[in-house]
């Protein structure tokens, strides 16, 4: 018979597990669940994945999973952290923070020098009521607009130029 102290020690040792995700995340329930392979061929299914409010990810099979077992009970696990050694950005500098996509490599990179870099091989879509830039803007490619472009109160579509060699003003832009 083991002593209460030995039982407590065993429960504490069993409270945390590091494993690998073995199948796609089950998104059908209100809290997503996954299957994890732990040490000694221990498999745990339907492990809830708890994430920070406001952040959401769907880890891929093969991802590293940290599982917390409540009270050391291996039947009551909760995944508290995920990581994927196969795809993380490897060029971060001390103090950098990067949100990145596991498959296509798209990144939002908050750099230690205060700059922000956004990179993707796809399209960047911004949907908002209004966007304001309080800085100089440099574009190295074509700018296409569906609506009018204004500088101050001067409309690119509606402005007219005074004609100095004849009376009147020019017509609207072509």
Secondary structure as UniProt FT lines:
FT   HELIX           4..13
FT   STRAND          16..21
FT   STRAND          33..37
FT   HELIX           39..41
FT   STRAND          43..49
FT   TURN            53..54
FT   TURN            61..62
FT   STRAND          64..69
FT   HELIX           70..72
FT   TURN            74..75
FT   STRAND          77..83
FT   TURN            85..87
FT   TURN            94..95
FT   STRAND          97..100
FT   TURN            102..104
FT   STRAND          107..110
FT   TURN            112..113
FT   STRAND          116..119
FT   STRAND          150..151
FT   TURN            152..153
FT   STRAND          154..155
FT   TURN            156..158
//
